[in-house]
Amino acid sequence: MGSFDKNFTFFTVPAAFVLLFLPKLYSFSLGLKYLDPADPKKYQPAVLKADDLDDKTKARILRAEAAFANGLETLAFYAAAVAAVHVQGVNPVAANILSLLYLASRVVYNVVYVVLQDNPGGRWCGA
């Protein structure tokens, strides 16, 4: 496996940290004008009250905010798991593959939860 023989799971923790901000950036790209930097807690209520946003966009913004919160909630557990892998001396190949699978699962989760939930009971593949 070559480069997988050395344990690089510690480097995936900062990568997971960066990934968790992608939904937040997407949320801001859709509704930045409703964000008050002096009082960011009013962002979601302001989005809900916005008359110029359609329901689909409002829902995406709120789901993106929820996906960001979910990423924050899970990051500490992931970092602890990576530390445990190092302490226990788990096979580096297995640890590396699992850490990359975690990062991939976060990307898939964000896309499915934020974007593909627009029509959860219907078709989303264009078929």
Backbone torsions as a table, in degrees:
resi	resn	phi	psi	omega
1	MET	NA	-15.3	174.6
2	GLY	71.1	-105.4	-174.5
3	SER	-69.2	-15.8	178.6
4	PHE	-77.9	-9.7	-179.8
5	ASP	-72.4	-21.1	177.6
6	LYS	-101.5	135.2	-176.5
7	ASN	-72.8	116.1	178.2
8	PHE	-116.7	20.4	-176.0
9	THR	-64.8	-28.7	177.1
10	PHE	-60.2	-31.0	-179.9
11	PHE	-74.1	-16.1	179.4
12	THR	-81.2	-16.3	178.1
13	VAL	-67.6	-49.2	174.4
14	PRO	-62.2	-33.4	177.4
15	ALA	-64.3	-41.2	177.1
16	ALA	-64.2	-36.7	177.7
17	PHE	-62.9	-42.3	177.9
18	VAL	-66.4	-42.8	-179.0
19	LEU	-61.5	-33.9	-177.2
20	LEU	-68.9	-18.9	178.8
21	PHE	-85.4	-11.9	-179.2
22	LEU	-60.8	-44.3	176.3
23	PRO	-63.0	-35.1	178.5
24	LYS	-64.8	-43.0	177.4
25	LEU	-64.0	-39.1	177.2
26	TYR	-64.1	-42.4	177.9
27	SER	-59.3	-46.5	179.7
28	PHE	-66.2	-33.2	179.2
29	SER	-65.7	-28.1	179.5
30	LEU	-87.2	-31.2	-172.6
31	GLY	-137.7	35.7	-175.8
32	LEU	-59.9	-32.5	-176.6
33	LYS	-69.2	-12.3	178.1
34	TYR	-94.5	-1.5	-179.0
35	LEU	-90.1	124.1	173.6
36	ASP	-104.6	107.3	-177.4
37	PRO	-58.3	-24.9	179.0
38	ALA	-75.5	-22.2	-179.4
39	ASP	-146.6	74.9	-175.2
40	PRO	-65.4	-18.0	179.4
41	LYS	-69.4	-14.5	178.7
42	LYS	-87.9	1.5	-177.7
43	TYR	-62.9	-52.9	-177.5
44	GLN	-64.6	-45.0	175.6
45	PRO	-61.3	-35.7	178.4
46	ALA	-65.9	-38.4	177.4
47	VAL	-64.9	-42.6	179.9
48	LEU	-62.5	-34.9	-178.6
49	LYS	-83.5	-12.5	-174.2
50	ALA	-63.1	127.4	179.1
51	ASP	-86.5	-22.0	-176.3
52	ASP	-90.6	2.0	175.9
53	LEU	-103.9	135.8	176.0
54	ASP	-77.0	164.5	-175.9
55	ASP	-60.8	-36.2	-179.8
56	LYS	-62.6	-44.9	-179.9
57	THR	-67.5	-42.0	176.9
58	LYS	-58.5	-45.6	-178.9
59	ALA	-63.8	-40.0	178.7
60	ARG	-64.8	-41.5	178.9
61	ILE	-61.6	-46.4	-178.5
62	LEU	-66.7	-38.1	177.3
63	ARG	-68.9	-35.9	177.2
64	ALA	-64.5	-40.3	176.5
65	GLU	-63.8	-40.2	178.5
66	ALA	-67.2	-37.8	178.2
67	ALA	-65.9	-38.1	175.3
68	PHE	-61.7	-46.7	179.2
69	ALA	-61.2	-40.3	178.2
70	ASN	-63.2	-40.6	177.6
71	GLY	-61.8	-41.1	177.3
72	LEU	-63.6	-39.8	-178.5
73	GLU	-67.2	-32.4	-175.9
74	THR	-93.3	-16.2	-175.3
75	LEU	-62.0	-41.9	-179.1
76	ALA	-63.4	-39.4	177.9
77	PHE	-66.1	-39.3	179.0
78	TYR	-65.1	-45.1	179.7
79	ALA	-62.0	-39.5	177.4
80	ALA	-64.8	-38.9	178.4
81	ALA	-65.0	-39.9	178.0
82	VAL	-63.8	-42.5	178.2
83	ALA	-62.9	-41.1	178.9
84	ALA	-63.7	-36.9	178.0
85	VAL	-61.0	-42.1	-179.9
86	HIS	-69.2	-39.9	-179.0
87	VAL	-66.2	-40.6	-176.6
88	GLN	-82.9	-11.9	178.5
89	GLY	69.3	42.1	178.8
90	VAL	-64.3	149.8	177.4
91	ASN	-48.8	122.3	-175.9
92	PRO	-61.4	-34.7	179.6
93	VAL	-63.6	-47.2	178.9
94	ALA	-63.7	-43.3	-179.7
95	ALA	-62.8	-43.1	-179.7
96	ASN	-64.4	-44.1	179.8
97	ILE	-63.7	-44.2	179.8
98	LEU	-64.9	-37.8	179.2
99	SER	-67.9	-38.0	176.8
100	LEU	-68.9	-34.6	175.5
101	LEU	-65.5	-36.7	176.4
102	TYR	-62.1	-47.1	179.5
103	LEU	-61.1	-42.7	178.7
104	ALA	-64.1	-38.8	179.8
105	SER	-65.5	-33.7	177.1
106	ARG	-66.4	-40.2	178.3
107	VAL	-64.6	-47.8	-179.7
108	VAL	-62.7	-43.6	178.4
109	TYR	-57.1	-48.2	-178.1
110	ASN	-60.6	-44.4	-179.6
111	VAL	-66.1	-47.5	-178.0
112	VAL	-65.4	-45.8	-175.5
113	TYR	-70.8	-43.8	-174.0
114	VAL	-82.7	-46.2	-171.0
115	VAL	-97.3	-45.2	-172.1
116	LEU	-82.7	0.2	178.1
117	GLN	-90.5	8.1	179.7
118	ASP	-59.4	-34.5	-179.9
119	ASN	-137.4	74.1	-171.9
120	PRO	-63.6	-26.7	-179.2
121	GLY	-93.1	-8.0	-176.0
122	GLY	-109.1	-165.1	-179.4
123	ARG	-87.2	142.3	179.3
124	TRP	-125.7	-1.4	-179.2
125	CYS	-94.5	4.5	-179.9
126	GLY	83.8	5.4	-178.7
127	ALA	-83.7	NA	NA
